[in-house]
Amino acid sequence: MKITKIKTHTIPIQLSSTFKTALREVNHVNIVRVYIHFDNGIVGIGEAAPTHVITGDTEVSITSAINDIFAPFLIGRELDEELTILDEMKALLIHNSSPKAAIDIAFHDALAKANSTPLYKFLGGRKVVLETDYTISIGAPEKMVDDAKTKVAEGFRSLKVKLGLDPVEVEVAKIRQMNDALGGKIPFRIDANQGWTPEVAIQILNEWSDIPIDFVEQPVKSWDFAGMAKVTANTNIPVMADESLFGIHDAKRLLDEKCCDLLNIKLMKSAGIKEARAIHALANEYNVDCMIGTMIEGYASLSAAAHFAAASERVKFYDLDVPFMWNLQGKDITDIGIEIGQGQVLLTEESGIGISAY
């Protein structure tokens, strides 16, 4: 398969409500989609989500990286199933994990299409139904409790809760109020988005010893590996690395230095599926479980993340709730590549990532 043409296109996606974390507030996003054409007529589709507060990537920088740096290098090159060309491509530009992910996804989509199989099967997977949590945005306690009750009523059986902006007593009380409102029957996944110091994290987490909590995600700054290790050593609630984890080298350091109990793999941080699979293999070697997560992303990258997760045995947690936040008016399955159930993301049997709309 020889690459003949690469084109980018911006896709605006409106959310049904504002999404707020300790790092940002979002009500819409401009996704950069890439179309990679091959000499056999196949078109691979990938996407990058601009999340400058985490990856440093913007819509402008993503578009420039693909069109000005990567496309001239890739056009005319052959694609093989080992994706060796990705390693050469990544060396052209440091960082820029999101545009690299977009091209990686498009390559995987194209290879699966060439084999007339869904991507999850091409990657060796069998699972087609993924049960996702739903993320409760930061807000007033009463609003967060109401949102939690609504989402449980809609069929979600676990909730991810954004914290990291309020004083200790407020953070502690929010989870207690939610737990009381839900009768202690729904497990929480706490995400502070780097909002606490190690000492505050330990204090808060140890206040919740009687509440069902699956894990706490990135309680301290991304660069504070020692702080992550301190929190991990001083709480019984499992600690998950997110913003501290981009590539395989981060994963190895996190595990070697006992900074966390779990890893959150996101394609926009790992520069795509190839590196994500390497992280997953390392996690398996260390007997560590993972979550598949996403930013506020678009249709192609979300579908790709779901396909990767469905083929990855160490991925035990699914944070794929973005489709439930999209305003999908006028969209059908060929646009988004997946089906949406009650608290579930369902993969289709279409080739590649399941998106055929151009």
HELIX and SHEET records of a PDB file:
HELIX    1   1 GLU A   59  SER A   64  1                                   6    
HELIX    2   2 ALA A   65  PHE A   70  3                                   6    
HELIX    3   3 ALA A   71  LEU A   74  1                                   4    
HELIX    4   4 THR A   84  LYS A   90  1                                   7    
HELIX    5   5 SER A   97  ALA A  114  1                                  18    
HELIX    6   6 LEU A  119  PHE A  122  1                                   4    
HELIX    7   7 PRO A  141  ALA A  153  1                                  13    
HELIX    8   8 VAL A  168  ALA A  181  1                                  14    
HELIX    9   9 PRO A  198  ASN A  206  1                                   9    
HELIX   10  10 PHE A  225  ALA A  233  1                                   9    
HELIX   11  11 ILE A  248  ASP A  256  1                                   9    
HELIX   12  12 LEU A  267  SER A  270  1                                   4    
HELIX   13  13 ILE A  273  GLU A  285  1                                  13    
HELIX   14  14 TYR A  299  ALA A  310  1                                  12    
HELIX   15  15 VAL A  322  PHE A  324  5                                   3    
HELIX   16  16 ILE A  333  ILE A  336  1                                   4    
SHEET    1   A 3 ILE A   3  LYS A  20  0                                        
SHEET    2   A 3 GLU A  25  PHE A  38 -1                                        
SHEET    3   A 3 VAL A  43  ALA A  48 -1                                        
SHEET    1   B 3 VAL A 129  GLU A 131  0                                        
SHEET    2   B 3 GLN A 344  LEU A 347 -1                                        
SHEET    3   B 3 ILE A 338  GLY A 341 -1                                        
SHEET    1   C 8 TYR A 134  ILE A 136  0                                        
SHEET    2   C 8 LEU A 159  LYS A 162  1                                        
SHEET    3   C 8 PHE A 188  ASP A 191  1                                        
SHEET    4   C 8 ILE A 213  GLU A 217  1                                        
SHEET    5   C 8 VAL A 239  ALA A 241  1                                        
SHEET    6   C 8 LEU A 262  ILE A 265  1                                        
SHEET    7   C 8 CYS A 290  ILE A 292  1                                        
SHEET    8   C 8 VAL A 315  TYR A 318  1                                        
END                                                                             
